[in-house]
Amino acid sequence: MQSIDSQTYKLSGGKVSAVDLFCGAGGLTHGLERAGISVLLGIDIDPACSYPYMANNKAKFLLKDVNDVTAQEIQEAFTSNTLRLLAGCAPCQTFSTYNQKATQDDKRWWLLRQFSRLITEVSPELVTMENVPNLVGQNVFKEFLQTLKDENYEVSYQVVNCADYGIPQQRKRLVLLASKLGPIKLLQPSELGERTVTVREAIGNLPPLKAGEVSDIDPLHQCSSLSQTNLRRIQASKPGGSWRDWDEELIADCHKKETGTTYPSVYGRMEWDEPAPTITTQFFGFGNGRFGHPEQNRALSLREGAILQSFPRDYQFVPPGEPIYKSTVGRLIGNAVPAKLGEVIGRSILAHVAEFEAQKM
């Protein structure tokens, strides 16, 4: 491997600046910033990302399709005399286990190639990508790896469970790191002193709500209303149980069919003393997974979903006074890289840079 020139590193002083492709509401950016990396620009095609990204982070936001982003735009965003990190999580719905109908005809399938293009054209010293585990088996990921190797990067990747890193959620993710400085790896939970965080620890002290209510203190702490049937269903639900615990009259017709028996977690309650299940874009709906509150007769609030995604409790998703649409905010939260995972990635990169620096002394 051809490593980075030592003079280039010396000019950087070990400092890292970053551009976040597919930045969403800013989960990865927020984590990188907390780790000590200066994120200068986030890029996303979704206009709903603009406010939360800029309101909670120091970086600028560019509303643009990554297919149309140029190398010059990326290069101009970086600060001179820093090591450059190109980061991103290409939309993962096409590779997710929750999407059984995705095919290569979906244009999102090939967004990873646009990431590859920008890596080749910009040639940053550092690269990171986060995505769903199923991406590993796809040819487009193998192409991505080959591009990195052809461009003289050392590469490591692994599938991690976010719960192992103190994120209060069972969420498996693929994390890739690449560097022109030398071998790089993700720090392990033991190296960071992490422990499992439960639902109770994460959201147990939030003000109670009834179904359909909005908190007077925090407008994002609001939850969906329930039909009379679903109210009876959640009242009959046990933490960690399933609809199989209900009386026959409450069970949905689709679950009585043989094809429906393989979905026991829908209409489920979470457990207080375990991490939450994977927070999806539909977490605010009781019938969309195990998203029932462990104790209260309602689904998760938007704020609770954000906290379980390890966003700070005061992270803002909608401008003050503007309407809060659950489908929009739920999408932003569910699609986000957990902020704490972003911090783990950032700390791993900075540890790698420090190790390189020590070797050069």
C-alpha positions as CSV (number, residue, x, y, z in Angstrom):
1,M,0.0,0.0,0.0
2,Q,1.1,3.5,-0.8
3,S,0.6,5.4,2.5
4,I,-0.1,9.1,2.9
5,D,2.9,11.4,2.6
6,S,4.2,12.3,6.0
7,Q,4.5,16.0,5.1
8,T,0.8,16.1,4.2
9,Y,0.1,14.7,7.6
10,K,2.4,17.1,9.4
11,L,0.6,20.0,7.8
12,S,-2.7,18.8,9.2
13,G,-1.5,18.7,12.7
14,G,-3.6,15.6,13.2
15,K,-6.9,17.5,12.8
16,V,-9.7,16.0,10.8
17,S,-12.5,17.8,8.9
18,A,-15.4,15.9,7.3
19,V,-18.2,16.1,4.7
20,D,-21.2,13.9,5.4
21,L,-23.0,12.6,2.3
22,F,-26.6,11.4,2.7
23,C,-26.5,13.3,6.0
24,G,-30.2,13.0,6.9
25,A,-31.2,14.8,10.2
26,G,-27.6,14.7,11.3
27,G,-27.1,11.6,13.5
28,L,-23.7,10.7,12.1
29,T,-22.6,14.4,12.0
30,H,-23.6,15.0,15.6
31,G,-21.7,12.0,16.7
32,L,-18.6,12.9,14.8
33,E,-18.7,16.4,16.2
34,R,-19.0,15.1,19.8
35,A,-16.0,12.9,19.1
36,G,-14.0,16.0,18.1
37,I,-14.2,15.9,14.3
38,S,-15.1,19.2,12.5
39,V,-17.9,18.4,10.1
40,L,-18.2,21.2,7.6
41,L,-20.9,20.2,5.2
42,G,-23.9,17.8,5.1
43,I,-25.5,16.8,1.8
44,D,-29.0,15.3,1.4
45,I,-31.8,15.3,-1.1
46,D,-34.6,15.6,1.5
47,P,-35.5,19.2,2.3
48,A,-37.0,18.1,5.7
49,C,-33.4,17.4,6.8
50,S,-32.3,21.0,6.5
51,Y,-33.6,22.4,9.7
52,P,-32.6,19.6,12.1
53,Y,-29.2,19.3,10.5
54,M,-28.3,23.0,10.8
55,A,-30.2,23.7,14.1
56,N,-28.3,21.0,16.0
57,N,-24.9,21.0,14.3
58,K,-22.2,23.4,13.3
59,A,-22.0,22.2,9.7
60,K,-23.6,23.8,6.6
61,F,-26.3,21.9,4.7
62,L,-26.5,21.4,0.9
63,L,-29.8,20.3,-0.5
64,K,-28.7,18.3,-3.5
65,D,-28.9,14.8,-5.1
66,V,-25.6,13.1,-4.6
67,N,-25.8,12.0,-8.2
68,D,-25.3,15.7,-9.1
69,V,-22.7,16.6,-6.4
70,T,-19.3,17.4,-7.9
71,A,-15.8,16.8,-6.6
72,Q,-15.2,20.5,-6.6
73,E,-18.1,21.1,-4.2
74,I,-16.6,18.6,-1.8
75,Q,-13.1,19.9,-2.1
76,E,-14.1,23.5,-1.5
77,A,-16.0,22.5,1.7
78,F,-12.9,21.0,3.3
79,T,-10.7,23.1,5.5
80,S,-7.1,23.4,4.3
81,N,-4.4,21.7,6.3
82,T,-6.6,19.0,7.8
83,L,-7.0,15.3,7.1
84,R,-10.2,14.9,5.1
85,L,-12.9,12.5,6.0
86,L,-15.7,11.6,3.5
87,A,-18.5,10.0,5.5
88,G,-21.9,8.7,4.6
89,C,-24.7,6.2,4.8
90,A,-26.3,5.7,1.4
91,P,-30.1,5.0,1.8
92,C,-30.3,1.5,2.9
93,Q,-34.0,0.6,2.3
94,T,-33.0,-1.4,-0.8
95,F,-30.8,-3.7,1.2
96,S,-32.9,-3.9,4.4
97,T,-34.5,-7.1,5.7
98,Y,-37.7,-5.0,6.1
99,N,-37.9,-4.4,2.3
100,Q,-38.6,-7.7,0.6
101,K,-39.5,-6.1,-2.8
102,A,-36.3,-4.1,-3.5
103,T,-34.6,-4.9,-6.8
104,Q,-31.6,-3.5,-8.7
105,D,-34.1,-1.4,-10.7
106,D,-34.4,0.9,-7.6
107,K,-32.1,3.8,-8.3
108,R,-31.1,4.0,-4.6
109,W,-29.4,0.6,-5.2
110,W,-26.6,2.4,-7.0
111,L,-26.0,5.4,-4.8
112,L,-23.0,3.6,-3.3
113,R,-21.4,4.0,-6.7
114,Q,-21.8,7.7,-6.4
115,F,-20.0,7.5,-3.1
116,S,-17.3,5.6,-4.9
117,R,-17.1,8.2,-7.6
118,L,-16.6,11.0,-5.1
119,I,-14.0,9.0,-3.2
120,T,-12.1,8.5,-6.4
121,E,-12.4,12.2,-7.5
122,V,-11.7,13.8,-4.2
123,S,-9.2,11.2,-2.8
124,P,-9.8,12.0,0.9
125,E,-7.4,10.6,3.5
126,L,-10.2,8.9,5.4
127,V,-13.6,7.3,4.6
128,T,-16.4,5.9,6.7
129,M,-19.7,4.3,5.7
130,E,-22.5,2.9,7.8
131,N,-25.3,0.7,6.4
132,V,-27.4,-2.4,6.9
133,P,-25.7,-5.8,7.3
134,N,-27.3,-7.2,4.1
135,L,-25.2,-4.9,2.0
136,V,-22.2,-7.1,2.6
137,G,-23.5,-9.8,0.3
138,Q,-24.2,-7.5,-2.6
139,N,-22.0,-7.0,-5.7
140,V,-22.3,-3.3,-5.4
141,F,-20.5,-3.5,-2.0
142,K,-17.8,-5.7,-3.4
143,E,-17.3,-3.1,-6.1
144,F,-17.1,-0.4,-3.4
145,L,-14.4,-2.4,-1.6
146,Q,-12.4,-2.9,-4.8
147,T,-12.5,0.9,-5.5
148,L,-11.1,1.6,-2.1
149,K,-8.3,-0.9,-2.5
150,D,-7.6,0.4,-6.0
151,E,-7.3,3.9,-4.5
152,N,-4.7,2.7,-2.0
153,Y,-6.9,2.6,1.1
154,E,-6.5,0.2,4.0
155,V,-10.1,-1.0,4.7
156,S,-11.8,-2.7,7.6
157,Y,-15.5,-3.4,8.1
158,Q,-17.7,-5.3,10.5
159,V,-21.3,-5.8,11.6
160,V,-21.9,-4.4,15.1
161,N,-24.9,-4.5,17.4
162,C,-25.5,-0.9,18.5
163,A,-26.6,-2.2,22.0
164,D,-23.1,-3.3,22.6
165,Y,-22.0,0.3,22.3
166,G,-24.4,1.7,24.9
167,I,-27.1,2.6,22.4
168,P,-30.4,1.6,24.0
169,Q,-31.5,-0.3,20.9
170,Q,-30.9,-3.7,19.3
171,R,-29.8,-2.5,15.9
172,K,-27.2,-4.3,13.8
173,R,-25.3,-2.1,11.4
174,L,-22.4,-2.5,9.0
175,V,-19.6,0.0,9.7
176,L,-16.7,0.5,7.3
177,L,-13.5,2.5,7.9
178,A,-10.9,3.2,5.3
179,S,-7.6,5.2,5.5
180,K,-4.6,6.1,3.5
181,L,-2.6,6.5,6.7
182,G,-2.4,2.8,7.4
183,P,-4.5,0.0,9.0
184,I,-7.6,1.2,10.7
185,K,-10.3,-0.5,12.8
186,L,-13.4,0.3,14.8
187,L,-12.8,0.5,18.6
188,Q,-14.4,-2.3,20.5
189,P,-17.0,-1.7,23.3
190,S,-14.5,-2.8,25.9
191,E,-12.0,-0.2,24.7
192,L,-14.6,2.5,25.2
193,G,-15.9,1.2,28.5
194,E,-19.4,0.8,27.1
195,R,-22.3,-1.2,28.7
196,T,-25.8,-2.1,27.8
197,V,-28.4,0.7,28.3
198,T,-32.0,-0.3,28.8
199,V,-35.3,1.3,27.8
200,R,-35.9,2.2,31.4
201,E,-32.6,4.1,31.7
202,A,-33.2,5.8,28.3
203,I,-36.9,7.0,28.5
204,G,-38.2,5.9,31.9
205,N,-38.3,9.4,33.4
206,L,-40.1,11.1,30.6
207,P,-43.6,12.5,31.5
208,P,-46.4,10.0,31.0
209,L,-48.7,10.4,28.1
210,K,-52.0,8.9,27.1
211,A,-52.5,7.8,23.5
212,G,-52.9,10.9,21.2
213,E,-51.5,13.3,23.8
214,V,-48.8,16.0,23.4
215,S,-46.5,17.0,26.2
216,D,-46.8,20.6,27.5
217,I,-43.1,20.7,28.0
218,D,-41.8,19.1,24.8
219,P,-44.0,19.1,21.6
220,L,-41.9,16.3,20.2
221,H,-43.0,14.1,23.1
222,Q,-46.2,13.2,21.5
223,C,-47.7,9.9,20.5
224,S,-50.3,8.6,18.0
225,S,-53.9,8.1,19.0
226,L,-55.3,4.5,19.1
227,S,-58.6,3.1,17.9
228,Q,-60.8,1.5,20.5
229,T,-59.7,-1.9,19.2
230,N,-56.0,-1.1,19.4
231,L,-56.5,0.4,22.9
232,R,-58.0,-2.9,24.0
233,R,-55.1,-4.8,22.3
234,I,-52.4,-2.8,24.0
235,Q,-54.2,-3.2,27.3
236,A,-54.0,-6.9,26.8
237,S,-50.3,-6.9,25.8
238,K,-47.5,-7.9,28.0
239,P,-43.9,-6.5,27.8
240,G,-42.0,-8.8,25.6
241,G,-45.1,-10.7,24.7
242,S,-47.1,-10.8,21.4
243,W,-50.6,-10.8,20.0
244,R,-50.7,-14.5,20.7
245,D,-51.4,-13.5,24.3
246,W,-54.7,-11.8,23.4
247,D,-58.2,-13.2,23.4
248,E,-59.3,-14.6,20.1
249,E,-61.6,-11.7,19.3
250,L,-58.6,-9.2,19.4
251,I,-56.4,-11.0,17.0
252,A,-56.3,-9.5,13.5
253,D,-57.6,-11.7,10.7
254,C,-54.3,-11.6,8.9
255,H,-52.5,-13.1,11.9
256,K,-55.0,-15.9,12.1
257,K,-53.8,-17.1,8.7
258,E,-50.8,-19.4,8.5
259,T,-48.8,-16.7,6.7
260,G,-49.3,-14.3,9.6
261,T,-48.0,-16.4,12.4
262,T,-44.3,-15.5,11.6
263,Y,-44.8,-11.8,12.8
264,P,-45.2,-12.2,16.6
265,S,-43.5,-8.8,17.4
266,V,-46.1,-6.6,15.7
267,Y,-48.5,-5.1,18.2
268,G,-45.9,-5.8,20.9
269,R,-44.8,-3.9,24.0
270,M,-41.1,-3.2,24.7
271,E,-39.5,-4.4,27.9
272,W,-38.2,-1.9,30.5
273,D,-35.0,-3.7,31.3
274,E,-33.8,-4.6,27.8
275,P,-32.7,-2.4,24.9
276,A,-35.4,-1.4,22.5
277,P,-35.9,-3.2,19.2
278,T,-34.7,-1.6,16.0
279,I,-36.2,1.8,15.6
280,T,-37.7,2.0,12.1
281,T,-39.3,4.9,10.3
282,Q,-42.7,3.6,11.6
283,F,-41.9,3.3,15.3
284,F,-44.6,5.7,16.3
285,G,-47.3,3.2,15.3
286,F,-48.3,0.5,17.8
287,G,-49.1,-2.0,15.0
288,N,-45.8,-1.6,13.2
289,G,-43.5,-3.6,15.5
290,R,-42.7,-4.0,19.2
291,F,-43.2,-0.2,19.7
292,G,-45.8,-0.3,22.5
293,H,-44.6,1.5,25.6
294,P,-43.6,-1.0,28.3
295,E,-46.2,0.4,30.8
296,Q,-48.4,3.1,29.3
297,N,-51.2,2.2,26.9
298,R,-49.7,3.8,23.8
299,A,-47.0,3.6,21.2
300,L,-43.6,5.4,21.5
301,S,-43.6,9.1,21.3
302,L,-41.4,10.9,18.7
303,R,-39.1,12.1,21.4
304,E,-38.7,8.6,22.8
305,G,-37.8,7.2,19.4
306,A,-35.2,9.9,19.0
307,I,-33.7,9.2,22.4
308,L,-33.6,5.4,21.6
309,Q,-31.7,6.5,18.5
310,S,-29.3,8.2,21.0
311,F,-30.1,11.7,19.9
312,P,-29.8,14.3,22.8
313,R,-33.1,15.0,24.5
314,D,-33.1,18.6,23.2
315,Y,-32.4,17.7,19.6
316,Q,-34.8,19.7,17.4
317,F,-36.4,18.3,14.3
318,V,-39.0,21.0,13.5
319,P,-38.8,24.8,13.8
320,P,-40.5,26.1,16.9
321,G,-44.2,26.8,16.3
322,E,-44.4,24.8,13.1
323,P,-46.6,21.7,12.7
324,I,-45.0,18.4,13.6
325,Y,-45.9,15.6,11.1
326,K,-45.3,12.2,12.6
327,S,-44.6,10.5,9.3
328,T,-42.0,13.1,8.4
329,V,-40.2,13.2,11.8
330,G,-40.5,9.5,12.2
331,R,-38.8,9.0,8.9
332,L,-35.9,11.4,9.9
333,I,-35.5,9.6,13.2
334,G,-35.8,6.0,11.9
335,N,-33.4,6.6,9.0
336,A,-30.7,8.3,11.1
337,V,-27.4,6.9,12.0
338,P,-27.6,6.6,15.9
339,A,-25.7,9.7,17.1
340,K,-23.7,7.6,19.6
341,L,-22.6,5.2,16.8
342,G,-21.4,8.3,15.0
343,E,-19.4,9.2,18.1
344,V,-17.8,5.7,18.2
345,I,-16.8,6.0,14.6
346,G,-15.3,9.5,15.2
347,R,-13.4,8.3,18.3
348,S,-12.1,5.3,16.3
349,I,-10.9,7.6,13.5
350,L,-9.2,10.0,15.9
351,A,-7.5,7.0,17.7
352,H,-6.2,5.8,14.4
353,V,-4.9,9.3,13.6
354,A,-3.2,9.5,17.0
355,E,-1.6,6.1,16.4
356,F,-0.3,7.2,13.1
357,E,1.1,10.4,14.7
358,A,2.9,8.4,17.3
359,Q,4.5,6.2,14.7
360,K,5.8,9.3,12.9
361,M,7.5,10.8,16.0
